[in-house]
């Protein structure tokens, strides 16, 4: 029989044995701020209804509900992406 001269196979281990969390405390704080901005945008969208179904209320088509609130929500989601991607050096 021939002897096997191949090196032993070791299980693959990650090169970086960093045990810390992928996101830091500042990232989570920024994410909470972003969540607050998103909630604010949805609150700005509310309202504009009418209790009487026979009357149509045009107040649901005002600037706050149609333009401002969606911009605030999108800005909140953009801020969330920033909060996740931002790296804080120690």
Phi and psi restraints in degrees (range 20) as a CNS / XPLOR table:
assign (resid 1 and name C) (resid 2 and name N)
       (resid 2 and name CA) (resid 2 and name C) 1.0 -96.5 20.0 2
assign (resid 2 and name N) (resid 2 and name CA)
       (resid 2 and name C) (resid 3 and name N) 1.0 145.8 20.0 2
assign (resid 2 and name C) (resid 3 and name N)
       (resid 3 and name CA) (resid 3 and name C) 1.0 -85.4 20.0 2
assign (resid 3 and name N) (resid 3 and name CA)
       (resid 3 and name C) (resid 4 and name N) 1.0 137.7 20.0 2
assign (resid 3 and name C) (resid 4 and name N)
       (resid 4 and name CA) (resid 4 and name C) 1.0 -79.5 20.0 2
assign (resid 4 and name N) (resid 4 and name CA)
       (resid 4 and name C) (resid 5 and name N) 1.0 120.2 20.0 2
assign (resid 4 and name C) (resid 5 and name N)
       (resid 5 and name CA) (resid 5 and name C) 1.0 -104.1 20.0 2
assign (resid 5 and name N) (resid 5 and name CA)
       (resid 5 and name C) (resid 6 and name N) 1.0 9.6 20.0 2
assign (resid 5 and name C) (resid 6 and name N)
       (resid 6 and name CA) (resid 6 and name C) 1.0 -71.5 20.0 2
assign (resid 6 and name N) (resid 6 and name CA)
       (resid 6 and name C) (resid 7 and name N) 1.0 146.7 20.0 2
assign (resid 6 and name C) (resid 7 and name N)
       (resid 7 and name CA) (resid 7 and name C) 1.0 -68.8 20.0 2
assign (resid 7 and name N) (resid 7 and name CA)
       (resid 7 and name C) (resid 8 and name N) 1.0 155.4 20.0 2
assign (resid 7 and name C) (resid 8 and name N)
       (resid 8 and name CA) (resid 8 and name C) 1.0 -66.2 20.0 2
assign (resid 8 and name N) (resid 8 and name CA)
       (resid 8 and name C) (resid 9 and name N) 1.0 143.5 20.0 2
assign (resid 8 and name C) (resid 9 and name N)
       (resid 9 and name CA) (resid 9 and name C) 1.0 -89.3 20.0 2
assign (resid 9 and name N) (resid 9 and name CA)
       (resid 9 and name C) (resid 10 and name N) 1.0 127.9 20.0 2
assign (resid 9 and name C) (resid 10 and name N)
       (resid 10 and name CA) (resid 10 and name C) 1.0 -106.0 20.0 2
assign (resid 10 and name N) (resid 10 and name CA)
       (resid 10 and name C) (resid 11 and name N) 1.0 147.5 20.0 2
assign (resid 10 and name C) (resid 11 and name N)
       (resid 11 and name CA) (resid 11 and name C) 1.0 -63.2 20.0 2
assign (resid 11 and name N) (resid 11 and name CA)
       (resid 11 and name C) (resid 12 and name N) 1.0 144.0 20.0 2
assign (resid 11 and name C) (resid 12 and name N)
       (resid 12 and name CA) (resid 12 and name C) 1.0 -68.1 20.0 2
assign (resid 12 and name N) (resid 12 and name CA)
       (resid 12 and name C) (resid 13 and name N) 1.0 127.9 20.0 2
assign (resid 12 and name C) (resid 13 and name N)
       (resid 13 and name CA) (resid 13 and name C) 1.0 -120.2 20.0 2
assign (resid 13 and name N) (resid 13 and name CA)
       (resid 13 and name C) (resid 14 and name N) 1.0 144.4 20.0 2
assign (resid 13 and name C) (resid 14 and name N)
       (resid 14 and name CA) (resid 14 and name C) 1.0 -65.3 20.0 2
assign (resid 14 and name N) (resid 14 and name CA)
       (resid 14 and name C) (resid 15 and name N) 1.0 144.6 20.0 2
assign (resid 14 and name C) (resid 15 and name N)
       (resid 15 and name CA) (resid 15 and name C) 1.0 -69.9 20.0 2
assign (resid 15 and name N) (resid 15 and name CA)
       (resid 15 and name C) (resid 16 and name N) 1.0 -32.8 20.0 2
assign (resid 15 and name C) (resid 16 and name N)
       (resid 16 and name CA) (resid 16 and name C) 1.0 -99.7 20.0 2
assign (resid 16 and name N) (resid 16 and name CA)
       (resid 16 and name C) (resid 17 and name N) 1.0 108.5 20.0 2
assign (resid 16 and name C) (resid 17 and name N)
       (resid 17 and name CA) (resid 17 and name C) 1.0 -94.6 20.0 2
assign (resid 17 and name N) (resid 17 and name CA)
       (resid 17 and name C) (resid 18 and name N) 1.0 45.2 20.0 2
assign (resid 17 and name C) (resid 18 and name N)
       (resid 18 and name CA) (resid 18 and name C) 1.0 -79.7 20.0 2
assign (resid 18 and name N) (resid 18 and name CA)
       (resid 18 and name C) (resid 19 and name N) 1.0 119.1 20.0 2
assign (resid 18 and name C) (resid 19 and name N)
       (resid 19 and name CA) (resid 19 and name C) 1.0 -94.1 20.0 2
assign (resid 19 and name N) (resid 19 and name CA)
       (resid 19 and name C) (resid 20 and name N) 1.0 4.2 20.0 2
assign (resid 19 and name C) (resid 20 and name N)
       (resid 20 and name CA) (resid 20 and name C) 1.0 -80.4 20.0 2
assign (resid 20 and name N) (resid 20 and name CA)
       (resid 20 and name C) (resid 21 and name N) 1.0 167.6 20.0 2
assign (resid 20 and name C) (resid 21 and name N)
       (resid 21 and name CA) (resid 21 and name C) 1.0 -69.1 20.0 2
assign (resid 21 and name N) (resid 21 and name CA)
       (resid 21 and name C) (resid 22 and name N) 1.0 148.7 20.0 2
assign (resid 21 and name C) (resid 22 and name N)
       (resid 22 and name CA) (resid 22 and name C) 1.0 -66.8 20.0 2
assign (resid 22 and name N) (resid 22 and name CA)
       (resid 22 and name C) (resid 23 and name N) 1.0 -29.2 20.0 2
assign (resid 22 and name C) (resid 23 and name N)
       (resid 23 and name CA) (resid 23 and name C) 1.0 -120.1 20.0 2
assign (resid 23 and name N) (resid 23 and name CA)
       (resid 23 and name C) (resid 24 and name N) 1.0 141.4 20.0 2
assign (resid 23 and name C) (resid 24 and name N)
       (resid 24 and name CA) (resid 24 and name C) 1.0 -92.0 20.0 2
assign (resid 24 and name N) (resid 24 and name CA)
       (resid 24 and name C) (resid 25 and name N) 1.0 -179.2 20.0 2
assign (resid 24 and name C) (resid 25 and name N)
       (resid 25 and name CA) (resid 25 and name C) 1.0 -62.5 20.0 2
assign (resid 25 and name N) (resid 25 and name CA)
       (resid 25 and name C) (resid 26 and name N) 1.0 -38.7 20.0 2
assign (resid 25 and name C) (resid 26 and name N)
       (resid 26 and name CA) (resid 26 and name C) 1.0 -64.3 20.0 2
assign (resid 26 and name N) (resid 26 and name CA)
       (resid 26 and name C) (resid 27 and name N) 1.0 -37.0 20.0 2
assign (resid 26 and name C) (resid 27 and name N)
       (resid 27 and name CA) (resid 27 and name C) 1.0 -62.7 20.0 2
assign (resid 27 and name N) (resid 27 and name CA)
       (resid 27 and name C) (resid 28 and name N) 1.0 -43.9 20.0 2
assign (resid 27 and name C) (resid 28 and name N)
       (resid 28 and name CA) (resid 28 and name C) 1.0 -66.4 20.0 2
assign (resid 28 and name N) (resid 28 and name CA)
       (resid 28 and name C) (resid 29 and name N) 1.0 -35.6 20.0 2
assign (resid 28 and name C) (resid 29 and name N)
       (resid 29 and name CA) (resid 29 and name C) 1.0 -64.6 20.0 2
assign (resid 29 and name N) (resid 29 and name CA)
       (resid 29 and name C) (resid 30 and name N) 1.0 -43.9 20.0 2
assign (resid 29 and name C) (resid 30 and name N)
       (resid 30 and name CA) (resid 30 and name C) 1.0 -64.5 20.0 2
assign (resid 30 and name N) (resid 30 and name CA)
       (resid 30 and name C) (resid 31 and name N) 1.0 -35.5 20.0 2
assign (resid 30 and name C) (resid 31 and name N)
       (resid 31 and name CA) (resid 31 and name C) 1.0 -66.2 20.0 2
assign (resid 31 and name N) (resid 31 and name CA)
       (resid 31 and name C) (resid 32 and name N) 1.0 -37.1 20.0 2
assign (resid 31 and name C) (resid 32 and name N)
       (resid 32 and name CA) (resid 32 and name C) 1.0 -65.5 20.0 2
assign (resid 32 and name N) (resid 32 and name CA)
       (resid 32 and name C) (resid 33 and name N) 1.0 -38.8 20.0 2
assign (resid 32 and name C) (resid 33 and name N)
       (resid 33 and name CA) (resid 33 and name C) 1.0 -63.1 20.0 2
assign (resid 33 and name N) (resid 33 and name CA)
       (resid 33 and name C) (resid 34 and name N) 1.0 -44.0 20.0 2
assign (resid 33 and name C) (resid 34 and name N)
       (resid 34 and name CA) (resid 34 and name C) 1.0 -61.4 20.0 2
assign (resid 34 and name N) (resid 34 and name CA)
       (resid 34 and name C) (resid 35 and name N) 1.0 -39.1 20.0 2
assign (resid 34 and name C) (resid 35 and name N)
       (resid 35 and name CA) (resid 35 and name C) 1.0 -64.1 20.0 2
assign (resid 35 and name N) (resid 35 and name CA)
       (resid 35 and name C) (resid 36 and name N) 1.0 -38.7 20.0 2
assign (resid 35 and name C) (resid 36 and name N)
       (resid 36 and name CA) (resid 36 and name C) 1.0 -63.2 20.0 2
assign (resid 36 and name N) (resid 36 and name CA)
       (resid 36 and name C) (resid 37 and name N) 1.0 -38.5 20.0 2
assign (resid 36 and name C) (resid 37 and name N)
       (resid 37 and name CA) (resid 37 and name C) 1.0 -67.1 20.0 2
assign (resid 37 and name N) (resid 37 and name CA)
       (resid 37 and name C) (resid 38 and name N) 1.0 -39.6 20.0 2
assign (resid 37 and name C) (resid 38 and name N)
       (resid 38 and name CA) (resid 38 and name C) 1.0 -64.3 20.0 2
assign (resid 38 and name N) (resid 38 and name CA)
       (resid 38 and name C) (resid 39 and name N) 1.0 -44.7 20.0 2
assign (resid 38 and name C) (resid 39 and name N)
       (resid 39 and name CA) (resid 39 and name C) 1.0 -62.4 20.0 2
assign (resid 39 and name N) (resid 39 and name CA)
       (resid 39 and name C) (resid 40 and name N) 1.0 -40.0 20.0 2
assign (resid 39 and name C) (resid 40 and name N)
       (resid 40 and name CA) (resid 40 and name C) 1.0 -59.6 20.0 2
assign (resid 40 and name N) (resid 40 and name CA)
       (resid 40 and name C) (resid 41 and name N) 1.0 -41.3 20.0 2
assign (resid 40 and name C) (resid 41 and name N)
       (resid 41 and name CA) (resid 41 and name C) 1.0 -61.9 20.0 2
assign (resid 41 and name N) (resid 41 and name CA)
       (resid 41 and name C) (resid 42 and name N) 1.0 -41.2 20.0 2
assign (resid 41 and name C) (resid 42 and name N)
       (resid 42 and name CA) (resid 42 and name C) 1.0 -70.0 20.0 2
assign (resid 42 and name N) (resid 42 and name CA)
       (resid 42 and name C) (resid 43 and name N) 1.0 -33.1 20.0 2
assign (resid 42 and name C) (resid 43 and name N)
       (resid 43 and name CA) (resid 43 and name C) 1.0 -65.9 20.0 2
assign (resid 43 and name N) (resid 43 and name CA)
       (resid 43 and name C) (resid 44 and name N) 1.0 -37.8 20.0 2
assign (resid 43 and name C) (resid 44 and name N)
       (resid 44 and name CA) (resid 44 and name C) 1.0 -64.7 20.0 2
assign (resid 44 and name N) (resid 44 and name CA)
       (resid 44 and name C) (resid 45 and name N) 1.0 -25.5 20.0 2
assign (resid 44 and name C) (resid 45 and name N)
       (resid 45 and name CA) (resid 45 and name C) 1.0 -78.5 20.0 2
assign (resid 45 and name N) (resid 45 and name CA)
       (resid 45 and name C) (resid 46 and name N) 1.0 -17.8 20.0 2
assign (resid 45 and name C) (resid 46 and name N)
       (resid 46 and name CA) (resid 46 and name C) 1.0 -73.3 20.0 2
assign (resid 46 and name N) (resid 46 and name CA)
       (resid 46 and name C) (resid 47 and name N) 1.0 163.3 20.0 2
assign (resid 46 and name C) (resid 47 and name N)
       (resid 47 and name CA) (resid 47 and name C) 1.0 93.7 20.0 2
assign (resid 47 and name N) (resid 47 and name CA)
       (resid 47 and name C) (resid 48 and name N) 1.0 -173.5 20.0 2
assign (resid 47 and name C) (resid 48 and name N)
       (resid 48 and name CA) (resid 48 and name C) 1.0 88.9 20.0 2
assign (resid 48 and name N) (resid 48 and name CA)
       (resid 48 and name C) (resid 49 and name N) 1.0 2.0 20.0 2
assign (resid 48 and name C) (resid 49 and name N)
       (resid 49 and name CA) (resid 49 and name C) 1.0 -84.6 20.0 2
assign (resid 49 and name N) (resid 49 and name CA)
       (resid 49 and name C) (resid 50 and name N) 1.0 170.0 20.0 2
assign (resid 49 and name C) (resid 50 and name N)
       (resid 50 and name CA) (resid 50 and name C) 1.0 -130.4 20.0 2
assign (resid 50 and name N) (resid 50 and name CA)
       (resid 50 and name C) (resid 51 and name N) 1.0 137.5 20.0 2
assign (resid 50 and name C) (resid 51 and name N)
       (resid 51 and name CA) (resid 51 and name C) 1.0 -71.3 20.0 2
assign (resid 51 and name N) (resid 51 and name CA)
       (resid 51 and name C) (resid 52 and name N) 1.0 -28.5 20.0 2
assign (resid 51 and name C) (resid 52 and name N)
       (resid 52 and name CA) (resid 52 and name C) 1.0 -94.8 20.0 2
assign (resid 52 and name N) (resid 52 and name CA)
       (resid 52 and name C) (resid 53 and name N) 1.0 115.3 20.0 2
assign (resid 52 and name C) (resid 53 and name N)
       (resid 53 and name CA) (resid 53 and name C) 1.0 -70.2 20.0 2
assign (resid 53 and name N) (resid 53 and name CA)
       (resid 53 and name C) (resid 54 and name N) 1.0 -11.9 20.0 2
assign (resid 53 and name C) (resid 54 and name N)
       (resid 54 and name CA) (resid 54 and name C) 1.0 -82.3 20.0 2
assign (resid 54 and name N) (resid 54 and name CA)
       (resid 54 and name C) (resid 55 and name N) 1.0 -16.3 20.0 2
assign (resid 54 and name C) (resid 55 and name N)
       (resid 55 and name CA) (resid 55 and name C) 1.0 -107.1 20.0 2
assign (resid 55 and name N) (resid 55 and name CA)
       (resid 55 and name C) (resid 56 and name N) 1.0 135.9 20.0 2
assign (resid 55 and name C) (resid 56 and name N)
       (resid 56 and name CA) (resid 56 and name C) 1.0 -97.7 20.0 2
assign (resid 56 and name N) (resid 56 and name CA)
       (resid 56 and name C) (resid 57 and name N) 1.0 132.3 20.0 2
assign (resid 56 and name C) (resid 57 and name N)
       (resid 57 and name CA) (resid 57 and name C) 1.0 -110.5 20.0 2
assign (resid 57 and name N) (resid 57 and name CA)
       (resid 57 and name C) (resid 58 and name N) 1.0 117.6 20.0 2
assign (resid 57 and name C) (resid 58 and name N)
       (resid 58 and name CA) (resid 58 and name C) 1.0 -79.9 20.0 2
assign (resid 58 and name N) (resid 58 and name CA)
       (resid 58 and name C) (resid 59 and name N) 1.0 -1.5 20.0 2
assign (resid 58 and name C) (resid 59 and name N)
       (resid 59 and name CA) (resid 59 and name C) 1.0 -69.6 20.0 2
assign (resid 59 and name N) (resid 59 and name CA)
       (resid 59 and name C) (resid 60 and name N) 1.0 -13.1 20.0 2
assign (resid 59 and name C) (resid 60 and name N)
       (resid 60 and name CA) (resid 60 and name C) 1.0 -77.7 20.0 2
assign (resid 60 and name N) (resid 60 and name CA)
       (resid 60 and name C) (resid 61 and name N) 1.0 -8.5 20.0 2
assign (resid 60 and name C) (resid 61 and name N)
       (resid 61 and name CA) (resid 61 and name C) 1.0 -103.7 20.0 2
assign (resid 61 and name N) (resid 61 and name CA)
       (resid 61 and name C) (resid 62 and name N) 1.0 27.1 20.0 2
assign (resid 61 and name C) (resid 62 and name N)
       (resid 62 and name CA) (resid 62 and name C) 1.0 -84.5 20.0 2
assign (resid 62 and name N) (resid 62 and name CA)
       (resid 62 and name C) (resid 63 and name N) 1.0 172.3 20.0 2
assign (resid 62 and name C) (resid 63 and name N)
       (resid 63 and name CA) (resid 63 and name C) 1.0 -58.8 20.0 2
assign (resid 63 and name N) (resid 63 and name CA)
       (resid 63 and name C) (resid 64 and name N) 1.0 -39.9 20.0 2
assign (resid 63 and name C) (resid 64 and name N)
       (resid 64 and name CA) (resid 64 and name C) 1.0 -62.2 20.0 2
assign (resid 64 and name N) (resid 64 and name CA)
       (resid 64 and name C) (resid 65 and name N) 1.0 -43.1 20.0 2
assign (resid 64 and name C) (resid 65 and name N)
       (resid 65 and name CA) (resid 65 and name C) 1.0 -83.8 20.0 2
assign (resid 65 and name N) (resid 65 and name CA)
       (resid 65 and name C) (resid 66 and name N) 1.0 -32.6 20.0 2
assign (resid 65 and name C) (resid 66 and name N)
       (resid 66 and name CA) (resid 66 and name C) 1.0 -91.4 20.0 2
assign (resid 66 and name N) (resid 66 and name CA)
       (resid 66 and name C) (resid 67 and name N) 1.0 -32.6 20.0 2
assign (resid 66 and name C) (resid 67 and name N)
       (resid 67 and name CA) (resid 67 and name C) 1.0 -115.6 20.0 2
assign (resid 67 and name N) (resid 67 and name CA)
       (resid 67 and name C) (resid 68 and name N) 1.0 -54.4 20.0 2
assign (resid 67 and name C) (resid 68 and name N)
       (resid 68 and name CA) (resid 68 and name C) 1.0 -66.2 20.0 2
assign (resid 68 and name N) (resid 68 and name CA)
       (resid 68 and name C) (resid 69 and name N) 1.0 -47.5 20.0 2
assign (resid 68 and name C) (resid 69 and name N)
       (resid 69 and name CA) (resid 69 and name C) 1.0 -62.3 20.0 2
assign (resid 69 and name N) (resid 69 and name CA)
       (resid 69 and name C) (resid 70 and name N) 1.0 -45.4 20.0 2
assign (resid 69 and name C) (resid 70 and name N)
       (resid 70 and name CA) (resid 70 and name C) 1.0 -64.2 20.0 2
assign (resid 70 and name N) (resid 70 and name CA)
       (resid 70 and name C) (resid 71 and name N) 1.0 -33.7 20.0 2
assign (resid 70 and name C) (resid 71 and name N)
       (resid 71 and name CA) (resid 71 and name C) 1.0 -66.0 20.0 2
assign (resid 71 and name N) (resid 71 and name CA)
       (resid 71 and name C) (resid 72 and name N) 1.0 -40.4 20.0 2
assign (resid 71 and name C) (resid 72 and name N)
       (resid 72 and name CA) (resid 72 and name C) 1.0 -65.6 20.0 2
assign (resid 72 and name N) (resid 72 and name CA)
       (resid 72 and name C) (resid 73 and name N) 1.0 -40.7 20.0 2
assign (resid 72 and name C) (resid 73 and name N)
       (resid 73 and name CA) (resid 73 and name C) 1.0 -63.8 20.0 2
assign (resid 73 and name N) (resid 73 and name CA)
       (resid 73 and name C) (resid 74 and name N) 1.0 -45.9 20.0 2
assign (resid 73 and name C) (resid 74 and name N)
       (resid 74 and name CA) (resid 74 and name C) 1.0 -64.2 20.0 2
assign (resid 74 and name N) (resid 74 and name CA)
       (resid 74 and name C) (resid 75 and name N) 1.0 -37.4 20.0 2
assign (resid 74 and name C) (resid 75 and name N)
       (resid 75 and name CA) (resid 75 and name C) 1.0 -64.6 20.0 2
assign (resid 75 and name N) (resid 75 and name CA)
       (resid 75 and name C) (resid 76 and name N) 1.0 -37.1 20.0 2
assign (resid 75 and name C) (resid 76 and name N)
       (resid 76 and name CA) (resid 76 and name C) 1.0 -63.6 20.0 2
assign (resid 76 and name N) (resid 76 and name CA)
       (resid 76 and name C) (resid 77 and name N) 1.0 -42.8 20.0 2
assign (resid 76 and name C) (resid 77 and name N)
       (resid 77 and name CA) (resid 77 and name C) 1.0 -66.9 20.0 2
assign (resid 77 and name N) (resid 77 and name CA)
       (resid 77 and name C) (resid 78 and name N) 1.0 -38.0 20.0 2
assign (resid 77 and name C) (resid 78 and name N)
       (resid 78 and name CA) (resid 78 and name C) 1.0 -63.3 20.0 2
assign (resid 78 and name N) (resid 78 and name CA)
       (resid 78 and name C) (resid 79 and name N) 1.0 -39.2 20.0 2
assign (resid 78 and name C) (resid 79 and name N)
       (resid 79 and name CA) (resid 79 and name C) 1.0 -66.8 20.0 2
assign (resid 79 and name N) (resid 79 and name CA)
       (resid 79 and name C) (resid 80 and name N) 1.0 -35.2 20.0 2
assign (resid 79 and name C) (resid 80 and name N)
       (resid 80 and name CA) (resid 80 and name C) 1.0 -62.3 20.0 2
assign (resid 80 and name N) (resid 80 and name CA)
       (resid 80 and name C) (resid 81 and name N) 1.0 -43.6 20.0 2
assign (resid 80 and name C) (resid 81 and name N)
       (resid 81 and name CA) (resid 81 and name C) 1.0 -62.1 20.0 2
assign (resid 81 and name N) (resid 81 and name CA)
       (resid 81 and name C) (resid 82 and name N) 1.0 -43.0 20.0 2
assign (resid 81 and name C) (resid 82 and name N)
       (resid 82 and name CA) (resid 82 and name C) 1.0 -60.9 20.0 2
assign (resid 82 and name N) (resid 82 and name CA)
       (resid 82 and name C) (resid 83 and name N) 1.0 -42.4 20.0 2
assign (resid 82 and name C) (resid 83 and name N)
       (resid 83 and name CA) (resid 83 and name C) 1.0 -64.4 20.0 2
assign (resid 83 and name N) (resid 83 and name CA)
       (resid 83 and name C) (resid 84 and name N) 1.0 -34.8 20.0 2
assign (resid 83 and name C) (resid 84 and name N)
       (resid 84 and name CA) (resid 84 and name C) 1.0 -75.8 20.0 2
assign (resid 84 and name N) (resid 84 and name CA)
       (resid 84 and name C) (resid 85 and name N) 1.0 -39.2 20.0 2
assign (resid 84 and name C) (resid 85 and name N)
       (resid 85 and name CA) (resid 85 and name C) 1.0 -82.9 20.0 2
assign (resid 85 and name N) (resid 85 and name CA)
       (resid 85 and name C) (resid 86 and name N) 1.0 -20.2 20.0 2
assign (resid 85 and name C) (resid 86 and name N)
       (resid 86 and name CA) (resid 86 and name C) 1.0 -67.2 20.0 2
assign (resid 86 and name N) (resid 86 and name CA)
       (resid 86 and name C) (resid 87 and name N) 1.0 131.4 20.0 2
assign (resid 86 and name C) (resid 87 and name N)
       (resid 87 and name CA) (resid 87 and name C) 1.0 -109.0 20.0 2
assign (resid 87 and name N) (resid 87 and name CA)
       (resid 87 and name C) (resid 88 and name N) 1.0 127.8 20.0 2
assign (resid 87 and name C) (resid 88 and name N)
       (resid 88 and name CA) (resid 88 and name C) 1.0 -103.2 20.0 2
assign (resid 88 and name N) (resid 88 and name CA)
       (resid 88 and name C) (resid 89 and name N) 1.0 121.6 20.0 2
assign (resid 88 and name C) (resid 89 and name N)
       (resid 89 and name CA) (resid 89 and name C) 1.0 -81.8 20.0 2
assign (resid 89 and name N) (resid 89 and name CA)
       (resid 89 and name C) (resid 90 and name N) 1.0 144.3 20.0 2
